[in-house]
Amino acid sequence: MSVEEWNRRMSIWHFYIDLPYRGRGGGRELMRAGIEWGRRAGAKMAWIETTHLNDPGIQAYRRLGFEICGFDASLYRGTPAEGEIAVYMACPIGG
């Protein structure tokens, strides 16, 4: 996680929960702890990216207060995920 100085946005990178551990609340608690860290660091917005194929993740982020704020059809070109669409989500976290 990192907080951009100019817009006070916290970017969450590479947030994964292994399949056997999903659905147990650990990911939610980790995300809440990360958001609290961002809030203490002065972030006003949390931002995360996932693929459009990750419906369980998108739904989990929505339950945490994230909303879809954009898409990018070119992000994964030239990678094993080529053809997937990046989904950007944001959540206000600070005043």
N, C-alpha and C positions, 0 to 999 in steps of 0.2 A: 504494500500500500504506500501511496505517496500523496502529498498534498501540494497542489500547484499554488505558488505564491500569488500569481496575478489574478486568479479567479476563485481561489479558495476551494477548488474542487479536489476531492479525494478520489484517486483512481485506484480501483481494486483489480489486481492482476493475478492471474493463475490461481483462481479459487476453485479447488476441486475437493470433492469428498468421494473416497473410494466406495464402489458399489455396495460392499457388505455393510458399510456404516451409514448409508443413506436412510432417511426416514426415522432416525432415532433422536433428532433434535440437536445433534452436535454441530452440524453446519449452521443452523440458525444461531446457536450460541456463539460460535466463532465469528459469524458475520456481525452479530450485535456487539461483540467485544471490539471488532475492528472499527465499526461505526463509532463507538464510544471513543476509541483512540483518535479517530479523525476529528470528532467534535472537540476533544481536548486540544488537538493540534490547530484548531481554528478553522476547520473545513466547514463550509456551508452546504455543500452538496456532495453526495457519494455517487460515483459513476462506475458502471461495470459493463463489460462486453461479453456476449456469448453468441453461439450460432443459433440460427432459426430452428435447427433440429433438436435443440436442447429444451424441449417443452417442459420437462420436470423442473429444470433450473429456472426457466422463465417464470413458471408458476410460483416457485419458492421465493424468487426475488420479489414478485408482486406481493406475496404475503408479508414480506418485510417492508413494504412501502415503496418499492421501486416501480417506476412507470417507464414504458418504452418511450425513448426520445429520439431515435434515429435508426437508420439502416445503412449498410455499406455492402454492395454486391461485389466489390472489387477486392476486399481485404484479403481473402484467402486464395487469390489467383496465384498459380505456380506452387501451391502447397498441396499436401495430401487431402486437404479439405476443400479443394477447388470446387466451385459450384454452390457452396453453402453461402448464406447471407449472414453477415454480422448484424446482431441486434444490440443496440446500445440502450442502456437503462439508467435512470437517475433517480435519486431519492434525496429530498431536502433533509439535512441533519443538524443544521445550526442556524442561529439567528442572524 
